[in-house]
Amino acid sequence: MQAIIGFVVVAIVTAIALIILSKIPPLGIEIDGLDKAITAGIIFGVLNGLAGIVKGLLSLGPLEFIFFPVIILINIFVFGLTAKLVQGFRLKSIWSAVLGAFLLGILNSILLKLLAGLTGVAA
């Protein structure tokens, strides 16, 4: 039950982060509304969880630094695939996917840390 609650919290935080990113016009990220952002947050979470298996395998062992670019490409792919799957979530260019994936990771981390600080629950 706690895992489901954790997933829902992260999906909502991701939705909020996507809305924030969509308000920065040069990024080229468009979200048609809160419902689309929540849907994108859920889809992104599921895809990221599936990709996490691959990323986890690539992160094993002493050659982790060699696979770091591959892990970054997987994150960009997941972000772009989410935009492709969710009608109402659009990226203007490949650079929107690159910057969006990078900034979403940073923004999610910040928002989850703030949420953990407010609730007293470890992020």
N, C-alpha and C positions, 0 to 999 in steps of 0.2 A: 504494500500500500504506500509506503514511504517513497519507493522508487517512482510510482505513478505521480505522486504529488511533486516530487523533484522534477520530473519530466515536464509537468504542466507549468511549474514555476519558470523553468528555463525557456519553455516555449513562449510564455508571456513576456519574459525579459527580452527574448530575441525579437518578438513582435514590436516591442517598444523601441528597441535599437534600430530595427528596420525603418520604423516611422521617422525616427530622428535622422537617419541617414538619407531618407527620401526628401528631407527638408533642406538638404545641401545641394542646390541645383548643379554645380559643376561635376558632381559624382555621376549623374545620369542614372540614378536609381529612382524608380517610380512605384508607389504603392497606392492602389485605388481606395483604400479605406482600412479601418481597424479590422474588419472581418478578413480581408485579404492578408493583412499583416499577421494575424493569428494563424490563419491557414499556412502561410509561409513559414512561420515559426515552428509549427508542428511538423510540416514536411521536412524543413531543414534539420530539425532534431532527429527525425527518423533516418534520413539519409546520412547525417553526420554520425549517428550511432553505427550504421552499417559500415560506413567508411572507416570508422574508428577501429574496427577489427583489422583492416589492412594497415592503417597507420600504426597500430600497436605492434603488428608483426615487423614493420619496417623500422620501428624504434628499438628493437631488441639488439643487444650486442654492441661491440665496440665500433661498428661501422655506421652508427646512427647518423653521424654528420653527413655521410655520403647520401643518405636517403632524405635528408631534410628538404631539398628542393622538390622531391617527389611528393612529400607530405604537403607542402605549400600548394602544389598543383592540384592535389586531391581536394584541398579546401576550396580552391577557386572553382573547380569542377562542380563540387557540391552546391556552392552558392549559385552558380549559373544554371545548374540543373533544377534547382528549386524555383528559380525565376521562370524557367521553361515550363515547369509543371503547374505552377499556380497562375491561373488567369487573373490578371489585375496586379501582377508583380512583374515589372519590366526593367531590363537593363539596356541602356543606350548603346553600349559598346563592350568589347572585351575588357577594356580598361575599367569599366564600371564594375565588372565581375572581380577583377584583380583588386582594385581599391576597396570595393565593397566587402569582399571576403576578409581582407586585412583589417579594415576598420570595424567590421562586425565583431571580429574576435576581440579586439581591444575594448570596444564599447560594452560587449557582453561581460567581459571580465570586470570592468569598472562597475557596471550596474549590479552584478551579482555580489561583488564585495560590499557595495553600499547597502544592498538588501540584507546581507549577512550581518553587517554592522548595526543596522536598525532593528533586526529581529533577534540578534544574539546567537543565530544559528551559523555554524561554519559553512562557508561556501565551497 
